[in-house]
Amino acid sequence: MKVNIEPSWQKVLQEEFDKPYFEQIVAKVKQAYKTTRVFPKGSLIFNAFNLCPFDKVKVVILGQDPYHEQGQAHGLAFSVMEGVSLPPSLQNIYKEIENDLSISPSLSGDLSRWAKQGVLLLNSTLTVEEHKAGSHQNFGWEEFTDNVISLLSKKKEHLVFILWGSFAQKKEKFIDKNKHLILSSVHPSPLSAYRGFFGNKHFSSTNNYLTSLGKKPIVW
């Protein structure tokens, strides 16, 4: 199956795209777009991949589901489109960046600037129905994104995997700890941020690791 995705990812993921389960995902997603309002818009489903080519990935931040209200989701985990007010989790992410690195928080919730520096902002499920969190979690997306994580772990070295919350931490089994740095903490949502997200110093830890390998740090 031909998928409209950035060429280096196309090459790495073509075997996945040719598997029957992926064709089933595509059929379900197409039907959902015809019959309900789905986010993000179709051209942005693979935005995380398109903005961060396979060859350029340095950091992987795992999210769960796209935002499910109008105008928010654009294919990047934790990110919202320019001009949209910051969701609570993203506000807390910015607070931790400020605490950790003394960087004033951005007014924009669009994290494309991270993606273009090599941060893959990967949601486990890539589509969602309006107002219905988790509504596409039975579509098969997780099989696809779990395989993406496995391929990154196998084919690359010295990545930073950032796992916030129990859902993301379950993905640790797909990552080779001997080759990559794994940073885990509770989720940045207001329900849990004060139980260990604030003070986790994941942003400085990531940059220290990258610079120790001679790689450019991320401008958070």
The 8 nearest C-alpha neighbors of each residue, nearest first, counted from 0:
[[1, 17, 16, 2, 13, 22, 18, 21],
 [2, 0, 3, 16, 13, 17, 9, 4],
 [1, 3, 4, 0, 16, 9, 13, 5],
 [2, 4, 1, 5, 9, 45, 42, 6],
 [3, 5, 2, 9, 49, 6, 45, 8],
 [4, 6, 49, 8, 7, 9, 52, 48],
 [7, 5, 9, 8, 4, 10, 52, 49],
 [6, 8, 10, 9, 53, 5, 52, 11],
 [9, 7, 11, 10, 6, 53, 5, 12],
 [10, 8, 6, 12, 7, 13, 11, 4],
 [9, 11, 7, 8, 13, 12, 6, 14],
 [12, 10, 8, 9, 13, 7, 14, 53],
 [13, 11, 15, 9, 14, 10, 8, 16],
 [12, 14, 16, 15, 9, 10, 11, 17],
 [13, 15, 17, 12, 16, 18, 11, 10],
 [16, 14, 12, 18, 13, 17, 21, 143],
 [15, 17, 13, 14, 0, 18, 21, 12],
 [16, 18, 14, 0, 15, 13, 19, 21],
 [17, 19, 15, 20, 16, 21, 14, 22],
 [20, 18, 22, 21, 23, 17, 16, 15],
 [19, 21, 23, 22, 18, 24, 139, 142],
 [22, 20, 24, 23, 19, 18, 16, 25],
 [21, 23, 25, 19, 24, 20, 26, 18],
 [22, 24, 20, 26, 21, 25, 27, 19],
 [25, 23, 21, 27, 22, 26, 138, 139],
 [24, 26, 22, 28, 23, 27, 29, 21],
 [25, 27, 23, 29, 24, 28, 30, 22],
 [28, 26, 30, 24, 25, 29, 31, 23],
 [27, 29, 31, 25, 30, 26, 24, 32],
 [30, 28, 32, 26, 31, 27, 25, 33],
 [29, 31, 33, 27, 28, 32, 26, 34],
 [30, 32, 28, 34, 33, 29, 35, 27],
 [33, 31, 29, 30, 34, 35, 37, 36],
 [34, 32, 30, 31, 35, 29, 36, 28],
 [33, 35, 31, 32, 30, 36, 29, 37],
 [36, 34, 31, 32, 33, 37, 128, 129],
 [37, 35, 129, 128, 32, 38, 34, 31],
 [36, 38, 128, 127, 129, 32, 35, 39],
 [39, 37, 40, 127, 126, 72, 128, 67],
 [38, 40, 72, 73, 43, 44, 74, 37],
 [39, 41, 38, 43, 42, 44, 37, 73],
 [40, 42, 43, 44, 39, 38, 32, 37],
 [41, 43, 40, 44, 45, 46, 39, 3],
 [44, 42, 46, 74, 41, 45, 40, 73],
 [45, 43, 74, 41, 46, 42, 125, 39],
 [46, 44, 48, 43, 47, 49, 74, 4],
 [45, 47, 43, 49, 74, 48, 44, 50],
 [48, 46, 75, 45, 50, 49, 120, 74],
 [49, 47, 51, 46, 45, 50, 52, 5],
 [48, 50, 5, 46, 51, 47, 4, 52],
 [51, 49, 48, 47, 115, 114, 46, 52],
 [50, 52, 48, 114, 117, 49, 115, 119],
 [53, 51, 55, 54, 48, 7, 49, 50],
 [54, 52, 55, 56, 8, 7, 51, 48],
 [53, 55, 52, 56, 7, 51, 8, 155],
 [54, 56, 117, 52, 53, 51, 57, 116],
 [57, 55, 117, 53, 54, 58, 118, 51],
 [58, 56, 117, 158, 118, 55, 159, 59],
 [57, 59, 159, 118, 158, 56, 160, 119],
 [60, 58, 119, 160, 118, 161, 120, 159],
 [61, 59, 161, 120, 160, 121, 119, 162],
 [62, 60, 121, 122, 167, 162, 120, 59],
 [63, 61, 122, 76, 121, 123, 64, 60],
 [62, 64, 123, 122, 124, 61, 65, 166],
 [63, 65, 124, 122, 62, 123, 133, 66],
 [66, 64, 72, 67, 126, 127, 125, 76],
 [67, 65, 72, 68, 71, 64, 38, 132],
 [66, 68, 129, 130, 65, 132, 127, 131],
 [69, 67, 129, 130, 66, 71, 70, 72],
 [68, 70, 71, 67, 129, 72, 38, 66],
 [69, 71, 72, 68, 80, 83, 79, 73],
 [72, 70, 79, 80, 69, 66, 68, 83],
 [73, 71, 39, 66, 79, 65, 74, 38],
 [72, 74, 39, 43, 75, 80, 79, 71],
 [73, 75, 46, 44, 43, 47, 72, 39],
 [76, 74, 120, 47, 78, 73, 121, 77],
 [75, 77, 120, 62, 122, 121, 78, 74],
 [78, 76, 89, 75, 62, 79, 88, 120],
 [79, 77, 109, 110, 75, 76, 108, 80],
 [80, 78, 71, 109, 108, 72, 83, 73],
 [79, 81, 109, 71, 83, 73, 82, 108],
 [80, 82, 109, 83, 107, 108, 79, 84],
 [81, 83, 80, 84, 107, 108, 79, 109],
 [82, 84, 81, 80, 79, 85, 71, 108],
 [85, 83, 86, 82, 108, 79, 107, 81],
 [84, 86, 108, 90, 89, 83, 87, 79],
 [85, 87, 89, 88, 90, 84, 79, 108],
 [88, 86, 90, 89, 91, 188, 85, 189],
 [89, 87, 188, 187, 91, 90, 86, 92],
 [88, 90, 92, 91, 86, 87, 85, 77],
 [91, 89, 87, 93, 88, 92, 85, 94],
 [90, 92, 94, 88, 89, 93, 187, 95],
 [93, 91, 89, 95, 94, 90, 88, 187],
 [92, 94, 96, 90, 91, 104, 95, 89],
 [95, 93, 91, 97, 92, 96, 98, 90],
 [94, 96, 98, 92, 97, 93, 197, 99],
 [97, 95, 93, 99, 94, 98, 100, 92],
 [96, 98, 101, 102, 94, 95, 100, 99],
 [99, 97, 95, 96, 101, 100, 94, 198],
 [98, 100, 96, 200, 97, 95, 101, 203],
 [99, 101, 102, 97, 96, 98, 203, 202],
 [102, 100, 97, 98, 99, 103, 96, 104],
 [103, 101, 97, 100, 104, 96, 98, 219],
 [102, 104, 97, 101, 105, 96, 93, 94],
 [105, 103, 93, 102, 97, 106, 94, 96],
 [104, 106, 107, 103, 108, 93, 102, 219],
 [105, 107, 104, 108, 85, 84, 82, 109],
 [108, 106, 105, 109, 81, 82, 85, 83],
 [107, 109, 79, 85, 78, 110, 81, 80],
 [108, 110, 79, 80, 78, 81, 107, 111],
 [111, 109, 112, 78, 113, 108, 114, 75],
 [112, 110, 114, 113, 109, 115, 50, 75],
 [111, 113, 110, 115, 114, 116, 109, 219],
 [114, 112, 116, 111, 110, 115, 118, 117],
 [115, 113, 118, 111, 51, 117, 116, 112],
 [114, 116, 112, 113, 117, 51, 50, 111],
 [117, 115, 113, 114, 118, 217, 112, 51],
 [118, 116, 56, 57, 55, 114, 115, 51],
 [117, 119, 114, 58, 113, 59, 116, 56],
 [118, 120, 59, 121, 114, 47, 51, 58],
 [121, 119, 76, 60, 75, 47, 118, 59],
 [122, 120, 61, 76, 119, 62, 60, 47],
 [121, 123, 62, 63, 76, 124, 64, 61],
 [122, 124, 63, 141, 144, 62, 64, 121],
 [125, 123, 140, 64, 122, 126, 141, 136],
 [124, 126, 122, 44, 123, 65, 140, 64],
 [127, 125, 38, 124, 65, 135, 39, 37],
 [128, 126, 135, 38, 37, 134, 67, 65],
 [129, 127, 37, 131, 36, 134, 38, 130],
 [128, 130, 67, 131, 36, 37, 68, 127],
 [131, 129, 67, 68, 128, 132, 127, 69],
 [132, 130, 128, 129, 134, 133, 67, 127],
 [133, 131, 134, 67, 130, 127, 64, 128],
 [134, 132, 136, 135, 131, 64, 127, 124],
 [133, 135, 131, 132, 127, 136, 128, 137],
 [136, 134, 127, 138, 137, 133, 126, 124],
 [135, 137, 133, 138, 134, 124, 140, 139],
 [136, 138, 135, 139, 134, 140, 141, 133],
 [137, 139, 135, 136, 24, 140, 27, 28],
 [140, 138, 141, 142, 137, 24, 136, 143],
 [141, 139, 124, 143, 142, 138, 144, 125],
 [140, 142, 144, 143, 123, 139, 145, 124],
 [143, 141, 145, 140, 139, 144, 146, 20],
 [142, 144, 140, 146, 141, 145, 147, 139],
 [143, 145, 147, 141, 146, 123, 142, 140],
 [146, 144, 148, 142, 147, 143, 141, 149],
 [145, 147, 149, 143, 144, 148, 150, 142],
 [148, 146, 144, 150, 145, 149, 151, 143],
 [147, 149, 145, 151, 146, 150, 152, 144],
 [150, 148, 146, 152, 173, 147, 151, 153],
 [151, 149, 153, 147, 152, 148, 154, 146],
 [152, 150, 148, 154, 149, 153, 155, 147],
 [151, 153, 149, 174, 150, 155, 154, 175],
 [154, 152, 150, 151, 155, 149, 175, 156],
 [153, 155, 151, 150, 152, 156, 149, 11],
 [154, 156, 151, 152, 153, 157, 158, 150],
 [157, 155, 178, 158, 179, 154, 152, 153],
 [158, 156, 179, 178, 159, 180, 155, 57],
 [157, 159, 179, 57, 58, 156, 180, 160],
 [158, 160, 58, 180, 181, 179, 59, 161],
 [159, 161, 59, 181, 58, 60, 182, 180],
 [162, 160, 182, 60, 183, 59, 181, 159],
 [161, 163, 183, 167, 168, 61, 182, 160],
 [164, 162, 186, 184, 185, 183, 167, 161],
 [165, 163, 186, 185, 166, 167, 184, 168],
 [164, 166, 168, 167, 169, 163, 185, 186],
 [165, 167, 168, 169, 164, 63, 170, 163],
 [168, 166, 162, 169, 165, 170, 164, 163],
 [169, 167, 165, 170, 162, 166, 171, 164],
 [168, 170, 167, 171, 166, 165, 172, 162],
 [171, 169, 168, 172, 167, 173, 145, 174],
 [170, 172, 174, 173, 169, 168, 167, 181],
 [171, 173, 170, 174, 169, 175, 168, 149],
 [174, 172, 149, 171, 170, 148, 175, 145],
 [175, 173, 152, 171, 172, 176, 149, 148],
 [174, 176, 177, 178, 152, 179, 173, 153],
 [177, 175, 179, 178, 174, 180, 181, 171],
 [178, 176, 175, 179, 180, 174, 157, 156],
 [179, 177, 176, 156, 175, 157, 180, 152],
 [178, 180, 157, 158, 176, 177, 159, 156],
 [179, 181, 159, 160, 158, 176, 182, 157],
 [180, 182, 160, 159, 161, 179, 183, 176],
 [181, 183, 161, 162, 160, 180, 201, 184],
 [184, 182, 162, 163, 161, 181, 168, 185],
 [185, 183, 163, 196, 164, 195, 186, 162],
 [184, 186, 164, 163, 196, 195, 191, 187],
 [185, 187, 164, 163, 188, 191, 192, 196],
 [188, 186, 192, 88, 196, 91, 92, 191],
 [187, 189, 88, 190, 186, 192, 191, 87],
 [190, 188, 192, 191, 187, 87, 88, 91],
 [191, 189, 188, 192, 193, 187, 186, 194],
 [190, 192, 194, 189, 193, 188, 186, 185],
 [193, 191, 187, 196, 194, 189, 188, 197],
 [192, 194, 191, 195, 197, 196, 189, 190],
 [195, 193, 191, 192, 196, 185, 197, 190],
 [194, 196, 197, 193, 185, 192, 184, 199],
 [197, 195, 192, 185, 199, 187, 184, 198],
 [198, 196, 195, 199, 95, 193, 192, 194],
 [197, 199, 200, 196, 195, 95, 99, 98],
 [198, 200, 196, 201, 197, 195, 184, 95],
 [201, 199, 198, 99, 202, 203, 204, 95],
 [202, 200, 204, 199, 203, 205, 182, 161],
 [201, 203, 205, 204, 200, 206, 96, 99],
 [202, 204, 206, 205, 200, 201, 207, 99],
 [205, 203, 201, 207, 202, 206, 200, 208],
 [206, 204, 202, 208, 203, 207, 201, 209],
 [205, 207, 216, 209, 203, 208, 204, 210],
 [206, 208, 204, 210, 205, 209, 203, 211],
 [207, 209, 211, 205, 206, 210, 204, 212],
 [210, 208, 214, 206, 212, 211, 207, 216],
 [209, 211, 213, 214, 212, 207, 208, 216],
 [212, 210, 208, 209, 213, 207, 214, 206],
 [213, 211, 210, 209, 214, 208, 157, 207],
 [212, 214, 210, 211, 209, 215, 208, 216],
 [215, 213, 209, 210, 212, 216, 211, 208],
 [214, 216, 210, 209, 217, 213, 206, 116],
 [217, 215, 206, 209, 210, 214, 218, 207],
 [216, 218, 219, 206, 116, 215, 113, 117],
 [219, 217, 216, 113, 116, 112, 206, 215],
 [218, 217, 113, 96, 202, 102, 112, 100]]
